[in-house]
Amino acid sequence: MTKQISSLTKATVDPNPIRQFEKWSQEVRAKGVTEQDVISMTLATTTRYGLPSARIVLLKSFDENGFVFFTNYNSRKANELEENARACLLFYWSAVWRQVRIEGAVERVSPEESDQYFHSRPLGSKIGAWASEQSSAIENREQLEKRFEEFSWKFGDNVPRPPHWGGYRVKPEVIEFWQGQDNRLHDRLRYSRQDDGSWLIERLAP
């Protein structure tokens, strides 16, 4: 798959970064990028002491209120978000030489929103949310598979959402769009949310 380089200018982007993100994600899909790769994003968090960590998670929804992903509330990422409720998301789509960086505060989604998404998941994923004590040390894989089997027998096809599982919403304050260009003269446009809710767009040096 070859890169088709297009320019990124203040005159051509949408004044709203959420709509611009939707436009870019649709263009990436049109280039034949798989859905899994379109919604895969790096989530960076830090402890209260500023110690960073990062991992790949999947974007499940987004709108003017923010970008949503789901996880175990006892996981390392969740513990860090409880200590320091700020995060950075990074999308990188190599097929079109683009990346999007999103920074902002983080909050839990409502229990109703977590319920709605949980019940849309495949049965195995629902059971896995119970079986895996995410980020905890375990003796071996057999221990994990045994727990999966136990919860399969316990719940059957009617699996409730675990109380320790749900969603987070990253509420964007800064969104940067990066378009790769030849000679490392890349295009970078940064949207910064203003006090009145509008967005300031600035061009950054690559």
HUGIPE-V463520 format. One record per pair of residues at least 12 apart in sequence whose C-alpha atoms are under 10 Angstrom apart, sorted by sequence separation. I is the first residue (numbers start at 1). J is the second residue. D is the distance in whole Angstrom. If there is no record, write none. Layout:
BEGIN
I:J:D
I:J:D
END
This chain:
BEGIN
26:38:9
42:54:6
43:55:6
44:56:9
57:69:7
58:70:8
89:101:6
90:102:6
131:143:10
132:144:7
176:188:7
177:189:5
178:190:9
189:201:7
190:202:5
191:203:9
25:38:7
42:55:5
43:56:6
57:70:8
58:71:10
88:101:7
89:102:5
90:103:9
131:144:7
132:145:9
176:189:6
177:190:6
189:202:6
190:203:6
24:38:10
25:39:8
41:55:8
42:56:4
43:57:7
57:71:9
88:102:6
89:103:7
131:145:8
133:147:10
175:189:8
176:190:4
177:191:8
188:202:8
189:203:5
190:204:7
41:56:5
42:57:6
43:58:9
87:102:8
88:103:4
89:104:9
131:146:8
132:147:8
175:190:6
176:191:6
188:203:6
189:204:6
40:56:6
41:57:6
42:58:9
87:103:6
88:104:7
128:144:9
131:147:5
132:148:8
174:190:7
175:191:5
176:192:9
187:203:8
188:204:5
189:205:9
39:56:10
40:57:6
41:58:6
42:59:10
86:103:8
87:104:6
88:105:9
128:145:9
130:147:8
131:148:5
174:191:6
175:192:7
187:204:8
188:205:7
189:206:10
39:57:8
40:58:5
41:59:7
86:104:6
87:105:6
88:106:10
130:148:8
131:149:8
173:191:8
174:192:5
175:193:9
186:204:9
187:205:8
188:206:6
39:58:5
40:59:6
85:104:9
86:105:4
87:106:7
128:147:9
129:148:9
131:150:8
172:191:10
173:192:6
174:193:6
186:205:8
187:206:7
38:58:9
39:59:5
40:60:10
85:105:6
86:106:5
127:147:9
128:148:6
130:150:10
131:151:7
172:192:9
173:193:5
174:194:10
185:205:8
186:206:5
37:58:9
38:59:9
39:60:7
84:105:9
85:106:5
86:107:9
127:148:6
128:149:10
130:151:7
131:152:9
172:193:8
173:194:8
185:206:6
36:58:8
39:61:9
55:77:9
67:89:9
84:106:9
85:107:7
127:149:9
129:151:10
130:152:10
184:206:7
36:59:9
53:76:9
54:77:8
85:108:10
127:150:9
128:151:9
53:77:8
81:105:9
82:106:9
124:148:9
127:151:6
128:152:9
173:197:10
175:199:10
81:106:7
82:107:9
126:151:10
127:152:6
174:199:9
176:201:9
181:206:10
43:69:10
81:107:9
82:108:10
126:152:10
127:153:10
173:199:9
174:200:10
175:201:10
176:202:9
177:203:10
178:204:10
180:206:9
4:31:10
53:80:9
81:108:10
127:154:10
174:201:10
176:203:10
179:206:10
3:31:10
41:69:10
52:80:9
124:152:9
127:155:8
176:204:9
178:206:9
2:31:10
47:76:10
51:80:9
123:152:9
127:156:9
130:159:9
1:31:9
47:77:9
50:80:10
59:89:10
78:108:10
127:157:9
129:159:10
130:160:9
1:32:9
45:76:9
46:77:8
49:80:10
126:157:10
127:158:10
130:161:8
133:164:10
1:33:9
45:77:7
47:79:8
48:80:7
57:89:9
59:91:10
126:158:9
127:159:7
129:161:8
130:162:6
44:77:8
45:78:9
46:79:10
47:80:5
48:81:9
54:87:10
56:89:9
123:156:9
124:157:10
126:159:6
127:160:9
129:162:7
130:163:10
43:77:9
45:79:10
46:80:6
47:81:8
48:82:9
49:83:9
50:84:9
54:88:9
55:89:10
56:90:9
123:157:7
126:160:8
127:161:9
130:164:9
45:80:6
46:81:7
47:82:9
48:83:5
49:84:9
54:89:9
56:91:10
67:102:9
73:108:10
123:158:9
124:159:10
126:161:7
127:162:9
129:164:9
130:165:9
44:80:10
45:81:7
47:83:6
48:84:5
66:102:10
123:159:8
126:162:9
129:165:7
44:81:10
46:83:8
47:84:6
48:85:9
67:104:10
129:166:10
45:83:10
46:84:7
47:85:9
66:104:9
68:106:10
70:108:9
45:84:8
46:85:9
47:86:10
66:105:10
67:106:9
68:107:10
69:108:10
70:109:9
119:158:9
22:62:9
45:85:8
46:86:8
66:106:9
68:108:9
69:109:9
119:159:8
21:62:10
22:63:9
45:86:7
46:87:8
66:107:10
68:109:8
118:159:9
119:160:8
21:63:10
44:86:9
45:87:5
46:88:10
118:160:8
119:161:8
44:87:6
45:88:7
71:114:10
118:161:6
18:62:8
19:63:9
43:87:7
44:88:5
45:89:9
70:114:8
117:161:10
118:162:9
18:63:7
19:64:9
43:88:6
44:89:6
69:114:10
115:160:8
116:161:10
18:64:6
42:88:8
43:89:5
44:90:8
115:161:6
17:64:9
18:65:9
41:88:10
42:89:6
43:90:7
70:117:9
114:161:8
115:162:9
118:165:9
16:64:9
18:66:9
41:89:6
42:90:5
43:91:9
70:118:9
118:166:8
18:67:10
40:89:10
41:90:5
42:91:7
117:166:9
118:167:9
40:90:9
41:91:5
42:92:9
111:161:10
115:165:9
117:167:9
40:91:7
41:92:7
114:165:8
115:166:8
39:91:8
40:92:8
41:93:10
111:163:9
114:166:5
115:167:9
38:91:8
39:92:10
40:93:9
113:166:8
114:167:6
37:91:9
38:92:9
39:93:10
111:165:10
112:166:10
113:167:8
114:168:9
37:92:9
38:93:7
111:166:7
37:93:8
61:117:10
110:166:9
111:167:8
37:94:10
60:117:9
72:129:7
77:134:10
109:166:7
110:167:8
71:129:9
72:130:9
75:133:8
76:134:8
77:135:9
108:166:8
109:167:5
110:168:9
41:100:9
42:101:9
43:102:10
44:103:10
74:133:8
75:134:5
76:135:6
108:167:6
109:168:5
110:169:10
33:93:8
41:101:9
72:132:9
73:133:10
74:134:7
75:135:5
76:136:9
107:167:9
108:168:4
109:169:6
33:94:9
72:133:8
73:134:9
74:135:8
75:136:8
107:168:6
108:169:6
109:170:10
33:95:7
72:134:6
74:136:9
106:168:7
107:169:5
108:170:9
32:95:9
33:96:9
71:134:9
72:135:9
106:169:6
107:170:7
31:95:8
105:169:8
106:170:5
107:171:8
28:93:7
31:96:8
104:169:10
105:170:6
106:171:6
25:91:10
28:94:10
104:170:6
105:171:5
106:172:9
28:95:8
103:170:8
104:171:5
105:172:7
25:93:9
28:96:7
102:170:8
103:171:8
104:172:5
105:173:8
24:93:10
27:96:9
28:97:10
102:171:9
103:172:6
104:173:5
28:98:9
102:172:6
103:173:6
104:174:7
101:172:10
102:173:8
103:174:5
104:175:9
24:96:10
102:174:6
103:175:6
101:174:8
102:175:5
103:176:9
24:98:9
101:175:6
102:176:7
24:99:10
100:175:7
101:176:5
102:177:9
24:100:9
100:176:6
101:177:7
99:176:8
100:177:5
101:178:8
99:177:6
100:178:6
21:100:8
98:177:8
99:178:5
100:179:9
98:178:6
99:179:7
89:170:8
97:178:8
98:179:5
99:180:8
87:169:10
88:170:8
97:179:6
98:180:6
87:170:7
89:172:10
96:179:8
97:180:5
98:181:10
86:170:8
87:171:9
88:172:9
96:180:8
97:181:8
85:170:9
86:171:9
87:172:9
90:175:10
86:172:10
88:174:9
89:175:9
90:176:10
91:177:10
92:178:9
94:180:9
78:165:10
81:168:9
88:175:10
98:186:10
100:188:10
102:190:10
73:162:10
75:164:9
78:167:10
97:186:10
98:187:10
99:188:10
100:189:10
101:190:9
102:191:10
103:192:10
5:95:10
6:96:9
72:162:9
73:163:9
74:164:6
75:165:9
78:168:9
98:188:10
100:190:10
3:94:8
4:95:8
5:96:7
6:97:9
72:163:9
73:164:5
74:165:8
2:94:9
3:95:6
4:96:6
5:97:7
6:98:10
72:164:6
73:165:5
1:94:10
2:95:7
3:96:5
4:97:8
5:98:9
71:164:9
72:165:4
73:166:7
1:95:6
2:96:8
3:97:6
71:165:6
72:166:7
73:167:8
1:96:9
2:97:10
3:98:10
70:165:7
71:166:6
72:167:8
73:168:9
70:166:5
71:167:6
69:166:8
70:167:4
71:168:8
69:167:6
70:168:6
68:167:7
69:168:6
70:169:9
68:168:6
69:169:7
67:168:8
68:169:4
69:170:9
66:168:9
67:169:5
68:170:6
66:169:6
67:170:5
68:171:9
65:169:8
66:170:5
67:171:7
65:170:8
66:171:4
67:172:8
65:171:6
66:172:6
60:167:9
62:169:9
64:171:9
65:172:8
66:173:10
61:169:9
62:170:9
63:171:10
64:172:9
62:171:10
24:177:9
18:172:9
21:175:9
17:172:10
21:176:10
21:177:8
17:174:9
18:175:9
20:177:9
17:175:7
17:176:9
17:177:9
13:177:10
8:177:8
8:178:8
9:179:10
8:179:6
7:179:7
8:180:9
6:179:8
7:180:9
8:181:10
17:190:9
5:179:8
6:180:9
7:181:8
17:191:7
5:180:7
6:181:8
16:191:8
17:192:9
5:181:7
13:189:9
15:191:9
17:193:10
3:180:10
4:181:10
5:182:9
16:193:10
8:186:9
9:187:8
10:188:10
7:186:9
8:187:6
9:188:9
10:189:7
7:187:7
8:188:8
9:189:8
10:190:10
6:187:10
8:189:8
16:198:8
17:199:8
15:198:9
16:199:7
15:199:7
16:200:10
17:201:9
15:200:9
16:201:9
15:201:8
13:201:10
10:201:7
10:202:8
9:202:10
10:203:8
9:203:8
8:203:10
END
